[in-house]
Amino acid sequence: MAETAAAARPASKSEQAYAAVKARIVDGTYSPGYRLVLAKIAEDLGVSVVPVREAIRRLEAEGLVTFERNIGATVAGIDPTEYLYTMQTLSIIEGAATALSAPLVGAADIARARAVNAEMRNCLEHFDPVRFTALNQDFHSILFEHCPNPHILDLVHRGWNRLAALRSSTFRFVPGRAHQSVDEHEALLGLIETGAGADAIEKAARLHRSATLDAYLAQSHS
């Protein structure tokens, strides 16, 4: 009963401020280096400065916000080394999870994944990188969520959460990669649907992830 009451209780002003500011950081409204003026944010959200200050402290603890002398709170930059390591790790563990999950992926799962991929293809016309990234996660979740090894699955979820903390909509920086990604999704579905071997599925899933990393690195060094 107490749990039900807690669940029904509206979020505190601090929680609301935290969710609102974090969402703006993640979707790029507040870009790296953006100065977070507490009074202005409080006015926008219709709350006092106190819950905004608490929210900013939480975001600082998560690494999304930094404090600079004589400047105040600013949105943290994306650490390219952390992104590199996260993507390298995710390519390996997600490839393994997808291969282990493949024998348990049924026709209904394939149909759902194809529907998501079709939505991603439609998204290419008026490209929204944040929306595309959310759909991309939905697509891959369908393929790896049946992984019978809970430890590997936990590592995959941790990798995706780390990407979210890095505000990684890679497709914002390399939109051309999105077109290739959708085609590779269809190829991956074809392998799973036809009962390809675990090695082939693991390799395709791993290369699909690492190709996005390669595109990002090529763009950042050009």
Number of C-alpha atoms within 10 A of each C-alpha: 6 7 8 8 9 10 10 9 9 10 12 10 18 20 15 17 26 20 15 15 19 23 14 12 22 18 16 15 12 18 17 16 13 15 18 19 15 18 15 12 18 17 11 9 16 11 16 16 19 15 19 26 20 16 22 26 18 17 20 17 11 11 15 22 24 20 16 10 6 6 10 12 21 21 22 21 16 16 9 13 9 13 18 16 12 18 20 16 18 23 24 18 21 27 26 24 26 29 27 23 21 24 16 16 19 13 10 9 14 18 12 15 23 16 13 20 23 13 15 24 17 12 16 16 8 7 16 15 21 18 13 22 19 13 18 20 12 15 21 17 16 17 27 23 20 20 21 13 13 12 10 17 21 12 16 24 16 14 21 17 12 17 18 15 16 21 22 20 21 19 21 18 14 18 17 12 18 23 13 13 20 19 12 16 19 14 15 21 18 14 16 23 15 8 12 15 13 19 13 15 24 23 18 20 26 22 17 18 20 19 15 20 21 15 17 20 14 11 11 11 6 5
